Amino acid sequence: MPPVKIFALVPALLTAAALLAPAQAQMNSLTREQMMKYTAQNPFERFPDGRPKAPDALLEKFKAMSAEEILSIVRRGYANQYASGFKVLTPGKNLVGRAMTLQLMPLRPDIGDVDQKEWREKNKGRLSHQTALDMLQKGDVFVVDAFGNLNAGGIVGDNLAYYLWKTTGTGFVIDGAIRDLNGIGPTGMSGYYRDAVPGAINNVMVTGINVPVRIGNVTVLPGDIVLGDSEGVFFIPPHLAQDIADEADITHAHDVWTKLKFDEGKYKSSEIYGRPSDPALIKEYEDYLKAHVEPRIWERYQKARQRPAAAPKR
């Protein structure tokens, strides 16, 4: 898919690249080269435009996880990857997929008119949020920076939300409004939005497609793995995803075993949670863990437990 020419007013991440590009009225969305530069640590395949393509099998693992199970992302230096305060379209159903981003800004006619003219000349159509919708692929999550502005109207209503749902099989994260909630809700799709309003999208312009966007306090890159649960949404850089998923498997098994022991009614909470101190219970827990995670994850757990303590100071 060729890069989309648009006017990208922010993101700061593109500034250096813009200074090296030939002077022009508009800036590109991330080219394949820029996409690969900013996601250089991605270990997976890529879409033709360079966007990271985390494997479907890994996405399936995230569908069973909660936000609490992937908090290890913070220990890895990524403390700003969680956005909250959304209304949740389908509570209890996780949203998982690969981020495909759209950036909107308040309409400024002297910018918007130039963009529309150039877009029509080159693409024989109108530049709008549907331009980005038409680029969605299976497994994508539509991530829209609508700057939290409810007055901009519903970014999608029941018709476009239905198209999104049928095209991607996932859902959306919209830092702004949606409309036609009565029509969208019955689909069962996953969605995160600030509020629902009756009016259609208005008074905004497209300033970026597949560029870094801000959602709440998070900088989202195209190709990030989106994990939304009943509380909020994590945006996970692809190069961290496998390690985080492995650690989440251990956390999940630990939590299941803990509740099973509580079901027995024999122990005080401190005897089981967070980690038992009784050697017999430790062995029982580790036997359970070994039986319920993949062998490579069990080996990783053992290595972590066997790390030598720091040498005493002399």
DAMOMO-V243752 format. One record per backbone hydrogen bond with DSSP energy under -1.0 kcal/mol. NH is the residue of the N-H (numbers start at 1). CO is the residue of the C=O. E is the energy in kcal/mol with one decimal. If there is no record, write none. Layout:
BEGIN
NH;CO;E + NH;CO;E
END
This chain:
BEGIN
6;27;-1.4 + 14;11;-2.2 + 15;12;-1.5 + 18;14;-2.5 + 19;15;-2.0 + 29;4;-1.9 + 35;31;-3.1 + 36;32;-2.3 + 37;33;-1.9 + 38;34;-2.5 + 39;35;-1.1 + 42;39;-2.1 + 47;51;-2.8 + 50;47;-2.5 + 53;45;-2.8 + 59;55;-1.9 + 60;56;-2.3 + 61;57;-1.2 + 62;58;-1.5 + 63;59;-1.1 + 64;61;-1.1 + 65;62;-1.8 + 70;67;-1.5 + 73;70;-1.8 + 74;71;-1.8 + 77;74;-1.9 + 78;73;-1.7 + 83;233;-2.9 + 87;193;-3.8 + 89;191;-3.2 + 93;90;-1.8 + 95;228;-2.2 + 97;226;-1.2 + 98;139;-2.5 + 99;224;-2.9 + 100;141;-2.5 + 102;143;-2.3 + 103;208;-3.3 + 104;145;-2.5 + 105;205;-2.0 + 107;203;-2.1 + 111;108;-1.6 + 112;108;-2.9 + 113;109;-3.0 + 115;111;-2.2 + 116;112;-2.6 + 117;113;-2.2 + 118;114;-2.3 + 119;115;-2.7 + 120;116;-2.6 + 121;117;-2.1 + 122;118;-1.7 + 123;119;-2.8 + 124;120;-2.0 + 131;128;-1.4 + 133;129;-1.9 + 134;130;-2.3 + 135;132;-1.7 + 136;133;-1.3 + 139;168;-2.5 + 140;137;-2.2 + 141;98;-2.9 + 142;171;-1.9 + 143;100;-2.5 + 144;173;-2.8 + 145;102;-2.8 + 146;144;-1.1 + 148;175;-2.9 + 149;146;-2.3 + 152;149;-1.2 + 153;150;-1.6 + 154;199;-2.9 + 155;177;-2.8 + 161;157;-2.5 + 162;158;-1.7 + 163;159;-2.0 + 164;160;-2.6 + 165;161;-2.7 + 166;162;-2.6 + 167;163;-2.2 + 168;164;-2.6 + 169;165;-2.0 + 172;190;-1.2 + 173;142;-2.7 + 174;192;-3.1 + 175;144;-2.8 + 176;174;-2.1 + 178;195;-1.7 + 179;156;-2.2 + 183;180;-1.1 + 184;180;-2.0 + 185;181;-2.6 + 187;184;-1.7 + 188;185;-1.6 + 190;170;-1.4 + 192;172;-1.7 + 193;87;-2.0 + 194;176;-2.7 + 197;178;-2.5 + 201;154;-1.0 + 202;152;-2.2 + 205;105;-2.4 + 207;103;-2.7 + 208;103;-1.3 + 210;101;-2.9 + 213;220;-2.1 + 215;218;-2.5 + 218;215;-2.1 + 220;213;-3.2 + 223;99;-2.6 + 224;221;-2.2 + 225;236;-2.9 + 226;97;-3.2 + 227;234;-2.6 + 228;95;-2.8 + 229;232;-2.4 + 233;83;-2.9 + 234;227;-3.1 + 235;81;-2.2 + 236;225;-3.2 + 240;237;-2.0 + 244;240;-2.3 + 245;241;-2.6 + 246;242;-2.4 + 247;243;-2.4 + 248;244;-2.2 + 249;245;-1.8 + 250;246;-1.5 + 251;247;-2.3 + 252;248;-2.8 + 253;249;-2.4 + 254;250;-2.5 + 255;251;-2.4 + 256;252;-2.3 + 257;253;-2.5 + 258;254;-2.4 + 259;255;-2.1 + 260;256;-2.1 + 261;257;-2.2 + 262;258;-2.1 + 263;259;-2.1 + 265;262;-1.4 + 271;268;-1.4 + 272;269;-1.4 + 273;269;-3.2 + 282;278;-2.5 + 283;279;-2.3 + 284;280;-2.1 + 285;281;-2.9 + 286;282;-2.7 + 287;283;-2.4 + 288;284;-2.1 + 289;285;-2.7 + 290;286;-2.5 + 291;287;-1.5 + 292;289;-1.1 + 298;294;-2.3 + 299;295;-2.4 + 300;296;-1.8 + 301;297;-2.3 + 302;298;-2.4 + 303;299;-2.4 + 304;300;-2.1 + 305;301;-2.1 + 306;302;-1.6
END
